[in-house]
Amino acid sequence: MTPDQLRAFAAQLLSQVETMGKTVETMGRTVETMGKKINRDQTVIEKLTHEIAQLKRLKFAKRSEQMNPQQASLLDDLIDTDIAAIEAELQALQIAPATTEKKQKPKRTALPAEFPRTLIHHEPDNTHCPCGCALKRIGEDVSEKLDYTPGVFTVERHVRGKWICDDCETLIQAPVPAQVIDKGIPTAGLLAHVMIAKFADHLPLYRQESIFGRAGLSIPRSTLAQWVGVTGVQLQPLVDALRDVVIGQQVVHADETPVQMLAPGTKKTHRSYVWAYATSQFCETAAVVYDFSPSRAGEHARNFLQGWKGKLVCDDFGGYKASFELGVTEIGCMAHARRKFFELHATNKSQLAEQALRYIQLLYEIESEVRDLESELRRRIRQEKAAPVMDRLHAWMIAQRDLVPEGSAISRAFDYSLKRWAALSRYLNDGAVPIDNNWAEVRHEVA
């Protein structure tokens, strides 16, 4: 080849090399873009797989808790109960008007004659008139109250003798004993049974109505609802005293759970909440107060706590944030942090989640050792044994967080704990503070 041909061939080769270099560079950028897309797709797939697994578990649990048509009528009881409670409060606030006309009293169905009767006599302490003469018994007033002991209905027959002085015609009679519901048939024992059956044993009023019917008693559900409402009003001073006991403690648990409430007149339900406020498991006084609210707004917690500035054990619900800004100290719940990793391990056997669970298990084993100890000794053992485990767990979470894909389920589990680490760690420095909020959540399950 001539020199000119060689130069032309070399130029051609250089041009091909340059073209191939640009092609390789373009392909490299394409591979990088595809790699990022694959990572994003894998993150989305992992997220959706985790959510599907959770939804399957929730769907199975929900199926066993679906309401039947009779259970839907439970919400009707709440209206009658609330109406009775409001009427009782209004009656207590109103001044009794002067009676101008005697109203005809409705006739009450007599209590079944086959029920055992207990005679209770009420007689004056002194059967002598102030004028000095002996009183003579001229008659009696009789009223009957329905009582209940487990498995047995009985009737209390109250007999109030009438005593009169023949000389000055003074009539003396023992006063009517105080009752929860004035002029009503239920005793305090029967009211306690209805309240406990409804709220502690979850036995709705329509079922209690059927139970009473089989015993020969016709007590409409509306009457039972009125009893519940009036009893609630009468118990309010006890609730207020119990609240004072709870917020008188330095450590308080708080937890809220949703309930379905029937909107009057619409036949539709909306989500309301029952809040549980409880003393700590380490407190000598075991007390819990339940507070109903129509929503989950944080103002309801602030209204209950008012000026209290202790240590609040709770989950990460945003409604508590305003209370923290007002001086309440947040105590995190390790059980909630653990639950994030447990769900991951239960759905896809995540090895990172399993390692986190092993760390947290060590913390709970230490808690088992110190549960029954004095507060100061509990704090010292936590500092000696639990604090190093928390330090290792924190360092491990930070290191692993940088390695997992952004937006993945495991990254969210890490973020939940890392963002709340200060609140989760505060139990180490105070022996009166628990590691989690399970104490309040158990109180809710019992209720």
C-alpha positions, 0 to 999 in steps of 0.5 A, spaced: 500 500 500 502 506 498 503 512 504 496 515 502 493 509 502 495 507 509 494 514 511 486 513 509 486 506 512 488 509 519 484 515 518 478 510 517 480 505 523 480 511 528 473 514 525 471 507 527 474 506 534 471 513 535 464 511 533 464 505 537 467 509 543 460 513 542 456 507 542 459 504 548 458 510 552 451 510 550 450 503 551 453 504 558 448 510 560 442 506 557 445 500 562 445 505 568 438 508 566 436 501 566 439 499 572 436 504 576 429 503 573 430 495 575 432 498 582 426 502 583 421 496 580 424 491 585 422 496 590 415 497 588 415 490 587 417 489 594 412 494 597 406 491 593 408 484 595 409 486 603 402 490 602 398 484 599 401 479 604 398 484 610 392 485 606 391 478 606 392 477 613 387 483 615 382 480 610 382 473 614 381 477 621 376 481 618 372 476 616 371 473 623 369 479 625 364 481 620 357 484 623 351 480 622 344 484 622 343 483 629 349 486 631 348 492 627 342 494 631 347 495 637 348 502 635 341 503 636 342 502 643 347 508 644 342 513 641 337 510 647 342 510 652 345 517 650 338 520 650 337 517 657 343 520 660 342 527 657 335 527 660 337 525 667 343 531 667 337 536 664 333 533 670 338 534 675 339 541 673 332 544 672 328 547 678 322 542 679 316 546 677 310 547 682 305 542 681 298 544 678 295 538 676 296 531 678 299 527 673 296 520 672 301 515 673 302 509 668 301 502 670 307 498 671 307 491 670 307 487 676 314 483 677 313 475 677 309 472 683 314 466 682 320 470 684 323 469 691 321 475 695 326 478 700 322 483 705 325 489 708 322 493 713 323 500 714 320 503 721 321 509 724 327 509 729 322 512 735 315 510 735 313 515 740 310 522 738 314 528 740 308 530 744 310 524 748 304 519 746 306 512 743 305 512 736 300 507 733 301 503 726 295 504 721 298 502 715 304 501 710 307 503 703 310 497 699 314 498 693 318 492 689 325 492 686 328 487 682 334 484 684 339 480 680 345 475 683 348 471 678 343 466 675 337 468 680 332 474 680 329 476 686 324 481 688 326 486 694 319 488 697 320 494 701 315 495 707 314 502 710 310 502 716 305 508 717 305 510 724 300 515 727 299 519 734 292 518 736 292 525 740 296 530 735 295 526 729 302 526 727 304 521 721 311 518 722 314 514 716 321 511 715 324 515 709 325 512 702 332 508 701 336 512 696 336 508 689 340 509 683 334 510 679 328 514 683 322 510 683 325 505 678 324 497 679 332 496 678 336 495 684 343 497 684 345 489 683 341 489 677 344 495 674 351 493 675 349 486 672 346 490 666 352 495 665 357 489 666 354 485 661 354 490 656 361 493 657 365 488 660 362 482 657 360 485 650 353 482 651 348 487 647 342 490 650 337 486 645 340 479 647 339 481 655 332 483 653 332 476 650 335 473 656 330 477 661 324 474 657 326 467 658 326 468 665 319 471 665 321 478 665 318 483 659 323 489 659 324 492 653 331 494 650 329 501 650 328 501 658 335 497 659 338 503 654 335 508 659 337 504 665 344 504 662 344 512 660 342 514 667 347 509 671 352 513 667 350 519 669 350 517 676 357 514 676 360 520 673 363 523 679 367 516 680 369 517 673 372 524 675 375 521 681 378 516 677 381 521 672 384 525 678 388 518 680 390 517 673 393 524 672 396 524 679 401 519 676 408 521 673 407 516 668 401 515 664 399 510 658 395 513 653 392 509 647 386 510 642 382 505 638 376 506 633 369 504 634 363 505 629 358 510 631 351 511 628 350 518 626 343 519 628 337 519 623 342 517 617 343 510 619 350 510 617 356 509 621 362 513 622 369 512 626 369 514 633 375 513 638 375 510 645 381 513 649 384 509 654 389 512 660 392 508 665 397 508 670 403 504 669 404 497 671 410 499 676 405 504 679 402 501 686 395 504 684 392 500 678 387 505 674 384 506 667 379 511 665 376 510 658 374 517 654 370 517 648 371 522 642 367 523 636 374 523 632 382 522 633 383 529 633 389 531 638 385 536 642 381 530 645 387 528 648 389 535 650 382 536 654 383 530 658 390 531 660 389 539 661 395 541 665 399 535 666 406 535 664 408 528 666 411 522 662 406 519 656 407 512 654 404 512 647 405 510 640 407 515 634 400 518 633 401 525 631 395 528 636 400 527 641 405 532 638 402 538 641 402 535 648 409 534 647 410 541 645 406 544 652 411 540 656 409 533 656 415 528 655 414 522 650 416 515 651 416 511 645 413 504 645 418 498 643 412 494 641 410 498 635 417 498 633 418 491 633 411 490 630 414 493 623 420 488 623 415 482 625 410 484 619 416 483 615 419 477 617 412 474 617 410 476 610 417 474 607 422 472 612 426 478 611 433 476 614 434 484 616 428 484 620 430 477 623 436 480 626 432 486 628 427 482 632 433 478 635 436 485 638 429 487 641 428 480 644 434 481 648 431 487 651 425 484 653 429 478 656 432 484 660 425 487 662 423 480 664 429 480 669 427 487 672 420 487 672 419 485 679 424 489 682 425 496 685 425 502 681 432 504 682 435 497 681 431 496 675 434 503 672 441 501 674 440 494 671 437 497 665 443 501 664 448 496 665 445 491 661 440 494 656 443 500 654 449 497 651 444 492 647 440 499 645 447 502 642 449 496 638 442 496 635 442 503 634 449 503 630 447 496 626 440 500 624 444 506 621 449 502 617 443 497 614 439 503 613 444 506 608 444 499 604 437 498 603 433 501 597 429 507 599 422 507 599 422 499 601 418 496 607 425 494 610 427 502 610 420 504 613 421 499 618 428 502 620 426 509 619 420 508 624 425 506 629 431 511 628 426 517 627 423 516 634 430 513 637 430 518 643 423 517 645 424 509 645 431 510 649 428 514 655 426 508 659 433 506 660 434 512 664 427 511 669 426 505 672 418 507 673 418 508 665 416 501 661 419 499 655 412 499 651 405 501 651 402 494 651 399 495 658 394 500 655 393 496 649 391 490 654 387 494 658 383 496 651 383 489 649 379 487 656 374 493 655 
